Amino acid sequence: MYNISTLSFDMLPTSYYSKPSVYVLSDSQWTEYKRQQALAEITELNKLIAGHQQAIDRLKETRKILEADYAQPEEQATVTE
């Protein structure tokens, strides 16, 4: 077992005692960074929308098939009620 008072910094990983990195950006660099982030997010959202739209189209097709195969005509449905 290690005693904290005898533990040297050489035994610890560098990330344990090193300072985090700091980046200095100009306003125009920050604006460009945010624009790139927004464009990447828009691309991902468009992919999600396309995937959901395909799922919706498949569900509509399945509903259409089920209605054609199993739905009763309106006149017959009102007579049996």
N, CA, C and O atoms as a MOPAC input file, in Angstrom:
PM7 MOZYME 1SCF
protein

 N      0.84200 1    -1.17000 1     0.00000 1
 C      0.00000 1     0.00000 1     0.00000 1
 C      0.89000 1     1.23500 1     0.00000 1
 O      1.96000 1     1.24000 1     0.60800 1
 N      0.44100 1     2.28000 1    -0.68500 1
 C      1.22200 1     3.50400 1    -0.79600 1
 C      0.79600 1     4.51900 1     0.25500 1
 O     -0.38200 1     4.63400 1     0.59400 1
 N      1.74900 1     5.22700 1     0.74300 1
 C      1.48600 1     6.32400 1     1.66000 1
 C      1.56400 1     7.60700 1     0.83800 1
 O      2.55100 1     7.83500 1     0.13900 1
 N      0.53400 1     8.44300 1     0.91600 1
 C      0.47100 1     9.63700 1     0.08300 1
 C      1.64700 1    10.57700 1     0.34400 1
 O      2.06300 1    11.30300 1    -0.56000 1
 N      2.18700 1    10.57500 1     1.55700 1
 C      3.31100 1    11.47400 1     1.85500 1
 C      4.61100 1    10.99300 1     1.22100 1
 O      5.52500 1    11.79100 1     1.01500 1
 N      4.70900 1     9.70400 1     0.90700 1
 C      5.93100 1     9.18000 1     0.29200 1
 C      5.79700 1     8.99600 1    -1.21200 1
 O      6.75100 1     8.61100 1    -1.88700 1
 N      4.63500 1     9.26600 1    -1.71600 1
 C      4.37200 1     9.07800 1    -3.14300 1
 C      5.00700 1    10.22100 1    -3.93100 1
 O      4.72600 1    11.39000 1    -3.66800 1
 N      5.83900 1     9.89200 1    -4.87100 1
 C      6.47600 1    10.93700 1    -5.66400 1
 C      5.63200 1    11.22400 1    -6.90400 1
 O      4.84600 1    10.38500 1    -7.34500 1
 N      5.80800 1    12.41700 1    -7.45400 1
 C      5.05800 1    12.77500 1    -8.65100 1
 C      5.47600 1    11.94000 1    -9.85400 1
 O      4.72800 1    11.84700 1   -10.82800 1
 N      6.62700 1    11.34900 1    -9.80400 1
 C      7.08900 1    10.51000 1   -10.89900 1
 C      6.22700 1     9.25900 1   -11.05400 1
 O      6.15200 1     8.68800 1   -12.14100 1
 N      5.58600 1     8.83800 1    -9.98800 1
 C      4.78000 1     7.62500 1   -10.02400 1
 C      3.36100 1     7.89500 1   -10.52500 1
 O      2.65900 1     6.96700 1   -10.92800 1
 N      2.94200 1     9.14900 1   -10.50300 1
 C      1.59200 1     9.50400 1   -10.93800 1
 C      1.57900 1     9.76200 1   -12.44100 1
 O      2.57500 1    10.21700 1   -13.00200 1
 N      0.46800 1     9.47700 1   -13.08600 1
 C      0.38200 1     9.80800 1   -14.50800 1
 C      0.44300 1    11.32600 1   -14.70400 1
 O      0.01200 1    12.08800 1   -13.83900 1
 N      0.96700 1    11.74300 1   -15.81500 1
 C      1.11300 1    13.17100 1   -16.09600 1
 C     -0.22700 1    13.88900 1   -16.03400 1
 O     -0.29300 1    15.02800 1   -15.57200 1
 N     -1.29900 1    13.24100 1   -16.49400 1
 C     -2.61200 1    13.87600 1   -16.51400 1
 C     -3.13800 1    14.16900 1   -15.11100 1
 O     -4.04800 1    14.98300 1   -14.95500 1
 N     -2.58200 1    13.52200 1   -14.09600 1
 C     -3.04900 1    13.71800 1   -12.72900 1
 C     -2.68800 1    15.10700 1   -12.20900 1
 O     -3.47400 1    15.72500 1   -11.49200 1
 N     -1.52600 1    15.58700 1   -12.56000 1
 C     -1.07800 1    16.85500 1   -12.00200 1
 C     -0.83400 1    17.94100 1   -13.04300 1
 O     -0.44400 1    19.05300 1   -12.68600 1
 N     -1.05400 1    17.64500 1   -14.31600 1
 C     -0.84200 1    18.65800 1   -15.34300 1
 C     -2.07900 1    19.54400 1   -15.47100 1
 O     -3.19800 1    19.13000 1   -15.16800 1
 N     -1.85000 1    20.75300 1   -15.92000 1
 C     -2.94500 1    21.69500 1   -16.09400 1
 C     -3.66600 1    21.38000 1   -17.40200 1
 O     -3.04600 1    20.92200 1   -18.36100 1
 N     -4.97500 1    21.62600 1   -17.44100 1
 C     -5.70100 1    21.38100 1   -18.69500 1
 C     -5.25600 1    22.37200 1   -19.77700 1
 O     -4.78600 1    23.46800 1   -19.47200 1
 N     -5.40900 1    21.98200 1   -21.00900 1
 C     -5.03500 1    22.84700 1   -22.12400 1
 C     -6.02800 1    23.99100 1   -22.25200 1
 O     -7.22700 1    23.82300 1   -22.03000 1
 N     -5.51300 1    25.13800 1   -22.61000 1
 C     -6.34500 1    26.31900 1   -22.84400 1
 C     -6.06200 1    26.78500 1   -24.25300 1
 O     -4.90500 1    26.91900 1   -24.65200 1
 N     -7.11700 1    27.03300 1   -25.00700 1
 C     -6.97500 1    27.49200 1   -26.37300 1
 C     -7.46900 1    28.92600 1   -26.46900 1
 O     -8.51900 1    29.26600 1   -25.92200 1
 N     -6.73500 1    29.74200 1   -27.14500 1
 C     -7.12400 1    31.12400 1   -27.35800 1
 C     -7.54000 1    31.25500 1   -28.81400 1
 O     -6.77300 1    30.95200 1   -29.72800 1
 N     -8.77800 1    31.71400 1   -29.01100 1
 C     -9.32000 1    31.86300 1   -30.35900 1
 C     -9.78500 1    33.29300 1   -30.55800 1
 O    -10.28000 1    33.93600 1   -29.63200 1
 N     -9.62200 1    33.77200 1   -31.75400 1
 C    -10.17100 1    35.08900 1   -32.07500 1
 C    -11.68200 1    34.94800 1   -32.24500 1
 O    -12.20600 1    33.83900 1   -32.34700 1
 N    -12.36100 1    36.06800 1   -32.27200 1
 C    -13.81000 1    36.04200 1   -32.46000 1
 C    -14.18800 1    35.38300 1   -33.78000 1
 O    -15.15600 1    34.62500 1   -33.84700 1
 N    -13.42800 1    35.67100 1   -34.82300 1
 C    -13.74800 1    35.08800 1   -36.12500 1
 C    -13.49100 1    33.57500 1   -36.12800 1
 O    -14.24300 1    32.82700 1   -36.75400 1
 N    -12.44700 1    33.11900 1   -35.44300 1
 C    -12.19100 1    31.67200 1   -35.34400 1
 C    -13.30200 1    30.99500 1   -34.54600 1
 O    -13.75600 1    29.91000 1   -34.91100 1
 N    -13.73800 1    31.62500 1   -33.46600 1
 C    -14.81400 1    31.06900 1   -32.64200 1
 C    -16.10800 1    30.99500 1   -33.45100 1
 O    -16.83200 1    30.00200 1   -33.38600 1
 N    -16.39000 1    32.04400 1   -34.20900 1
 C    -17.58900 1    32.06400 1   -35.04800 1
 C    -17.53100 1    30.95000 1   -36.08200 1
 O    -18.52700 1    30.26400 1   -36.31400 1
 N    -16.38000 1    30.76700 1   -36.70000 1
 C    -16.22300 1    29.69400 1   -37.69200 1
 C    -16.36000 1    28.32100 1   -37.04400 1
 O    -16.97400 1    27.42200 1   -37.61700 1
 N    -15.79100 1    28.15700 1   -35.85400 1
 C    -15.91900 1    26.89400 1   -35.12200 1
 C    -17.39000 1    26.58800 1   -34.82800 1
 O    -17.85400 1    25.47100 1   -35.05300 1
 N    -18.11000 1    27.57600 1   -34.32900 1
 C    -19.53300 1    27.38000 1   -34.02100 1
 C    -20.32900 1    27.08600 1   -35.29200 1
 O    -21.26100 1    26.28300 1   -35.26700 1
 N    -19.96600 1    27.73400 1   -36.40300 1
 C    -20.65800 1    27.48300 1   -37.67500 1
 C    -20.43900 1    26.04000 1   -38.12100 1
 O    -21.37600 1    25.37400 1   -38.56100 1
 N    -19.20300 1    25.56000 1   -38.00700 1
 C    -18.89500 1    24.17700 1   -38.38300 1
 C    -19.64600 1    23.19200 1   -37.49200 1
 O    -20.15300 1    22.17800 1   -37.97300 1
 N    -19.71900 1    23.49000 1   -36.19900 1
 C    -20.45800 1    22.62700 1   -35.27100 1
 C    -21.94300 1    22.59200 1   -35.64400 1
 O    -22.56400 1    21.53000 1   -35.63100 1
 N    -22.50400 1    23.75000 1   -35.97300 1
 C    -23.91400 1    23.82300 1   -36.34800 1
 C    -24.17500 1    23.05000 1   -37.63700 1
 O    -25.17800 1    22.34400 1   -37.74400 1
 N    -23.27900 1    23.17800 1   -38.61700 1
 C    -23.44300 1    22.44400 1   -39.87800 1
 C    -23.37600 1    20.93300 1   -39.64800 1
 O    -24.13300 1    20.17500 1   -40.25500 1
 N    -22.47500 1    20.50300 1   -38.77800 1
 C    -22.37800 1    19.07400 1   -38.47200 1
 C    -23.64900 1    18.58800 1   -37.78900 1
 O    -24.12400 1    17.48900 1   -38.07300 1
 N    -24.20400 1    19.39900 1   -36.89000 1
 C    -25.43600 1    19.00600 1   -36.21000 1
 C    -26.61000 1    18.96600 1   -37.18500 1
 O    -27.45400 1    18.07300 1   -37.10700 1
 N    -26.66400 1    19.92500 1   -38.09400 1
 C    -27.72800 1    19.93400 1   -39.11400 1
 C    -27.64300 1    18.67800 1   -39.97300 1
 O    -28.67000 1    18.08000 1   -40.29400 1
 N    -26.44700 1    18.27400 1   -40.34600 1
 C    -26.25600 1    17.06200 1   -41.14900 1
 C    -26.77800 1    15.84000 1   -40.39500 1
 O    -27.47300 1    15.00600 1   -40.97600 1
 N    -26.45000 1    15.72800 1   -39.11600 1
 C    -26.92200 1    14.59900 1   -38.31200 1
 C    -28.43800 1    14.62700 1   -38.15900 1
 O    -29.08300 1    13.58000 1   -38.22500 1
 N    -29.01400 1    15.80100 1   -37.95700 1
 C    -30.47200 1    15.91200 1   -37.84100 1
 C    -31.15700 1    15.51300 1   -39.14600 1
 O    -32.20200 1    14.86200 1   -39.12900 1
 N    -30.56900 1    15.90100 1   -40.27000 1
 C    -31.14200 1    15.50900 1   -41.56500 1
 C    -31.10700 1    13.99800 1   -41.74600 1
 O    -32.03800 1    13.41400 1   -42.30200 1
 N    -30.03100 1    13.36100 1   -41.27700 1
 C    -29.96200 1    11.89700 1   -41.34100 1
 C    -31.04800 1    11.26700 1   -40.47400 1
 O    -31.68900 1    10.30000 1   -40.88500 1
 N    -31.25500 1    11.80900 1   -39.28400 1
 C    -32.30600 1    11.29100 1   -38.40200 1
 C    -33.67900 1    11.46100 1   -39.02400 1
 O    -34.50400 1    10.54900 1   -38.98300 1
 N    -33.92300 1    12.62700 1   -39.59900 1
 C    -35.21300 1    12.88600 1   -40.24000 1
 C    -35.44200 1    11.90500 1   -41.38100 1
 O    -36.53600 1    11.35700 1   -41.51800 1
 N    -34.42400 1    11.68100 1   -42.19600 1
 C    -34.55700 1    10.74500 1   -43.32400 1
 C    -34.84700 1     9.33500 1   -42.82100 1
 O    -35.68500 1     8.63400 1   -43.38800 1
 N    -34.16700 1     8.92000 1   -41.77200 1
 C    -34.41200 1     7.59200 1   -41.21400 1
 C    -35.82300 1     7.45100 1   -40.66700 1
 O    -36.47500 1     6.42600 1   -40.86600 1
 N    -36.29200 1     8.49000 1   -39.97300 1
 C    -37.65200 1     8.44300 1   -39.43800 1
 C    -38.68600 1     8.48200 1   -40.56700 1
 O    -39.72600 1     7.82800 1   -40.48700 1
 N    -38.39600 1     9.24500 1   -41.60600 1
 C    -39.33000 1     9.31200 1   -42.73100 1
 C    -39.44900 1     7.95100 1   -43.41500 1
 O    -40.54300 1     7.55500 1   -43.81800 1
 N    -38.34100 1     7.23900 1   -43.54900 1
 C    -38.40200 1     5.89400 1   -44.12800 1
 C    -39.23400 1     4.97200 1   -43.25200 1
 O    -40.00700 1     4.16300 1   -43.76500 1
 N    -39.08700 1     5.08200 1   -41.93600 1
 C    -39.88000 1     4.26100 1   -41.02500 1
 C    -41.35500 1     4.60800 1   -41.14300 1
 O    -42.20200 1     3.71600 1   -41.13800 1
 N    -41.67000 1     5.88400 1   -41.25000 1
 C    -43.07000 1     6.31800 1   -41.41800 1
 C    -43.64200 1     5.75900 1   -42.71300 1
 O    -44.77300 1     5.27200 1   -42.73500 1
 N    -42.87400 1     5.82700 1   -43.78600 1
 C    -43.34400 1     5.30600 1   -45.07400 1
 C    -43.62500 1     3.80100 1   -44.99100 1
 O    -44.61500 1     3.32000 1   -45.54300 1
 N    -42.74500 1     3.05500 1   -44.29500 1
 C    -42.98200 1     1.61100 1   -44.13600 1
 C    -44.23000 1     1.35000 1   -43.30600 1
 O    -45.00400 1     0.44700 1   -43.62300 1
 N    -44.43500 1     2.12700 1   -42.25000 1
 C    -45.63600 1     1.95300 1   -41.42300 1
 C    -46.90300 1     2.26100 1   -42.21000 1
 O    -47.90400 1     1.55500 1   -42.08300 1
 N    -46.86400 1     3.30600 1   -43.01700 1
 C    -48.03100 1     3.64400 1   -43.84500 1
 C    -48.32900 1     2.53000 1   -44.84300 1
 O    -49.49100 1     2.20300 1   -45.08300 1
 N    -47.29300 1     1.95300 1   -45.41800 1
 C    -47.48000 1     0.85400 1   -46.37600 1
 C    -48.08100 1    -0.37100 1   -45.67100 1
 O    -48.98100 1    -1.02100 1   -46.20400 1
 N    -47.58200 1    -0.67500 1   -44.48400 1
 C    -48.11800 1    -1.80200 1   -43.71900 1
 C    -49.57600 1    -1.55900 1   -43.36900 1
 O    -50.40400 1    -2.46200 1   -43.48400 1
 N    -49.89700 1    -0.32600 1   -42.93800 1
 C    -51.29100 1     0.01200 1   -42.61800 1
 C    -52.18200 1    -0.13500 1   -43.84900 1
 O    -53.30200 1    -0.63500 1   -43.74900 1
 N    -51.69600 1     0.29200 1   -44.99200 1
 C    -52.46900 1     0.19700 1   -46.23100 1
 C    -52.76800 1    -1.26600 1   -46.57100 1
 O    -53.88200 1    -1.60400 1   -46.97100 1
 N    -51.76000 1    -2.12700 1   -46.40700 1
 C    -51.94300 1    -3.55600 1   -46.69200 1
 C    -52.95800 1    -4.16600 1   -45.72700 1
 O    -53.84200 1    -4.91700 1   -46.14000 1
 N    -52.82800 1    -3.84000 1   -44.44400 1
 C    -53.75700 1    -4.38400 1   -43.44900 1
 C    -55.18000 1    -3.89400 1   -43.67600 1
 O    -56.13300 1    -4.66200 1   -43.53800 1
 N    -55.32800 1    -2.62800 1   -44.02200 1
 C    -56.66400 1    -2.10200 1   -44.30800 1
 C    -57.26700 1    -2.78900 1   -45.52200 1
 O    -58.45800 1    -3.10000 1   -45.53100 1
 N    -56.46400 1    -3.02800 1   -46.54000 1
 C    -56.97100 1    -3.69100 1   -47.74300 1
 C    -57.34600 1    -5.13900 1   -47.45700 1
 O    -58.32600 1    -5.64200 1   -48.00800 1
 N    -56.58100 1    -5.81700 1   -46.60100 1
 C    -56.82600 1    -7.22300 1   -46.32500 1
 C    -57.92800 1    -7.46300 1   -45.28500 1
 O    -58.68100 1    -8.43100 1   -45.39300 1
 N    -58.02300 1    -6.58600 1   -44.27700 1
 C    -58.87500 1    -6.90300 1   -43.14100 1
 C    -59.93700 1    -5.87500 1   -42.79100 1
 O    -60.80300 1    -6.17200 1   -41.96800 1
 N    -59.91700 1    -4.71900 1   -43.35300 1
 C    -60.91500 1    -3.70500 1   -43.00800 1
 C    -62.25600 1    -4.07200 1   -43.60700 1
 O    -62.34800 1    -4.54800 1   -44.73800 1
 N    -63.29300 1    -3.83700 1   -42.82000 1
 C    -64.64500 1    -4.10600 1   -43.29900 1
 C    -65.17800 1    -2.85300 1   -43.97600 1
 O    -64.80800 1    -1.73800 1   -43.61000 1
 N    -66.04400 1    -3.03800 1   -44.96100 1
 C    -66.68600 1    -1.86700 1   -45.57800 1
 C    -67.50600 1    -1.12600 1   -44.51200 1
 O    -67.97500 1    -1.73900 1   -43.55300 1
 N    -67.67600 1     0.17100 1   -44.67800 1
 C    -68.36900 1     1.00100 1   -43.69600 1
 C    -69.82000 1     0.55000 1   -43.48400 1
 O    -70.29500 1     0.55200 1   -42.34800 1
 N    -70.52600 1     0.16800 1   -44.54100 1
 C    -71.93400 1    -0.24000 1   -44.41000 1
 C    -72.04200 1    -1.48100 1   -43.52400 1
 O    -72.90900 1    -1.54500 1   -42.65300 1
 N    -71.19600 1    -2.43600 1   -43.73300 1
 C    -71.22200 1    -3.68000 1   -42.97800 1
 C    -70.85100 1    -3.42900 1   -41.52100 1
 O    -71.41300 1    -4.06200 1   -40.62900 1
 N    -69.92800 1    -2.53100 1   -41.26800 1
 C    -69.50500 1    -2.23300 1   -39.90800 1
 C    -70.61600 1    -1.57400 1   -39.11700 1
 O    -70.75000 1    -1.83500 1   -37.92100 1
 N    -71.42800 1    -0.71700 1   -39.75400 1
 C    -72.51000 1    -0.02700 1   -39.02800 1
 C    -73.67600 1    -0.96400 1   -38.77900 1
 O    -74.37800 1    -0.78200 1   -37.78400 1
 N    -73.92600 1    -1.95700 1   -39.62300 1
 C    -75.03200 1    -2.90400 1   -39.44400 1
 C    -74.77700 1    -3.81000 1   -38.25300 1
 O    -75.70800 1    -4.11100 1   -37.50500 1
 N    -73.54600 1    -4.25300 1   -38.05600 1
 C    -73.23700 1    -5.18900 1   -36.98500 1
 C    -73.15000 1    -4.50900 1   -35.62600 1
 O    -73.16000 1    -5.19400 1   -34.60300 1
 N    -73.06500 1    -3.18400 1   -35.58400 1
 C    -72.94500 1    -2.50400 1   -34.28200 1
 C    -74.21300 1    -2.42400 1   -33.55200 1
 O    -74.25700 1    -1.88100 1   -32.44900 1

